[in-house]
Amino acid sequence: MGSFNRILVTVGATIIGISIVQLANGYLGTLVSMRTASEGFAPLMAGLVLAAYYGGYTIGAATVSGVLQRVGHIRMFAALAGLVAASVSLQPIFTSPEAWIAIRLITGIGCAGLFVTAESWLNASSTAKNRGAVFALYMVATNACFGGGQFLLNLPAPMGFELFALAAALFCLALIPVSLTHASPPVLPPAPSFGLRELRRLAPVSIAGCAASGLASSAFYALVPAYGQAQGVEASWISAYIATAIFGGTAPYL
């Protein structure tokens, strides 16, 4: 227990910071999905807006590691949180589908980089003995915030921009615990190149399973809120429905 407490001192700020990110990210995707329906976007453009986040997420996950090794965890986290906060704050200003596609693409790149940075920090700071417990705590904390963030959709937002402003503020607040941590971030050794083809050769079933899971979960989280909004379902019920699915996925980690 003493060893685990020491590791929490090392990575606690990272878990708090990324949990705040998930608090904003949790309801932001639902909000954008609902707004594509309420704004009357054409089905093709709405689909592109909602898919852009996941496209950006894929790009960010595949490209951020090289930059992370050059600049370090704290600066990388700060830069990406600032990038996402700026992109989110532009959404109520530029409201065309084309602008939202670009904004959601950038948001996806930034969010992927934030998660890669946080999980790299946790992985490098933990040991084989406590890594499972550290990542279980990380998953419970981030998913609890991801699900709980859905209920922020119920806050009054008479002008339509307040919830976007709140999300941008939360991304900025996530900088505080990470930037002020006393713990030294780990130094990453040079990482060998490991392409998708090599990964597919080593674990073809895992690749197929991850792809199927990603397709199903991204379609669920992107389209269900839009469908509910189009059918006239109240925001409180949409947020509760999405939160229930997230909390259900968190249960195995408890």
Residue pairs with C-beta under 8 A, 6 or more apart in sequence:
3 129
3 130
4 130
4 133
4 134
7 125
7 126
7 127
7 130
7 134
8 134
8 137
9 183
10 125
10 183
11 121
11 122
11 125
11 126
11 134
11 183
12 177
13 177
13 178
13 180
13 181
13 183
14 73
14 118
14 121
14 122
14 177
14 178
14 181
15 118
15 122
15 137
15 138
15 141
15 142
16 141
16 177
17 77
17 118
17 174
17 175
17 176
17 177
17 178
18 114
18 115
18 118
18 138
18 142
18 174
19 141
19 142
19 144
19 145
20 145
20 170
20 171
20 173
20 174
20 177
21 81
21 84
21 111
21 114
21 170
21 171
21 174
22 142
22 143
22 145
22 146
22 149
23 145
23 146
23 148
23 149
23 152
23 170
24 88
24 149
24 166
24 167
24 168
24 170
24 171
24 174
25 111
25 146
25 149
25 167
26 145
26 146
26 147
26 148
26 149
26 150
26 152
26 246
27 149
27 150
27 151
27 152
27 153
27 163
27 167
27 239
28 88
28 107
28 164
28 167
29 53
29 221
29 222
29 225
30 150
30 153
30 221
30 225
30 238
30 239
30 242
31 153
31 163
31 164
31 167
31 225
32 49
32 50
32 53
32 91
32 100
32 104
33 50
33 221
33 222
33 223
33 224
33 225
33 226
33 229
34 153
34 225
34 226
34 228
34 229
34 235
34 238
36 45
36 46
36 49
36 50
36 97
36 100
36 226
37 46
37 225
37 226
37 227
37 229
37 230
38 229
39 95
41 49
41 97
42 97
45 97
45 98
45 101
46 97
46 226
48 97
48 101
49 97
49 100
49 101
49 104
50 104
50 222
50 223
50 226
51 218
51 222
52 100
52 101
52 102
52 104
52 105
52 108
53 104
53 105
53 107
53 108
53 111
53 222
54 108
54 214
54 218
54 222
55 105
55 108
56 104
56 105
56 106
56 107
56 108
56 109
56 110
56 111
56 112
57 108
57 109
57 111
57 112
58 108
58 112
59 105
59 108
59 109
59 112
60 108
60 109
60 110
60 111
60 112
60 113
60 116
61 112
61 115
61 116
64 76
64 80
64 109
64 112
64 113
64 116
64 117
65 116
65 120
65 191
67 76
67 113
68 76
68 113
68 116
68 117
68 120
68 188
69 188
69 190
69 191
71 79
72 185
73 117
73 120
73 121
73 185
73 186
74 178
74 179
74 181
74 185
76 113
76 117
77 114
77 117
77 118
77 175
77 178
78 175
78 178
78 179
80 110
80 111
80 113
80 114
80 117
81 110
81 114
81 171
81 172
81 174
81 175
82 171
82 172
82 175
83 106
83 109
83 110
84 106
84 107
84 110
84 111
84 114
84 171
85 168
85 169
85 171
85 172
86 168
87 103
87 106
87 107
87 110
88 103
88 107
88 164
88 167
88 168
88 171
89 164
89 165
89 168
90 99
90 103
91 100
91 103
91 164
92 160
92 161
92 164
92 165
94 100
94 103
118 138
119 138
120 186
120 188
121 185
121 186
122 134
122 135
122 138
123 131
124 186
124 188
125 134
125 183
125 186
126 134
126 135
136 253
139 250
139 253
140 250
140 253
140 254
143 246
143 247
143 249
143 250
143 253
144 247
144 250
146 246
147 242
147 243
147 244
147 246
147 247
147 250
148 243
150 239
150 240
150 242
150 243
150 246
151 239
151 240
151 243
152 163
152 166
153 163
153 235
153 236
153 238
153 239
154 235
154 236
154 239
155 162
155 163
155 166
156 162
157 163
199 207
200 207
220 245
221 242
224 238
224 241
224 242
225 238
225 242
228 237
228 238
228 241
229 235
229 238
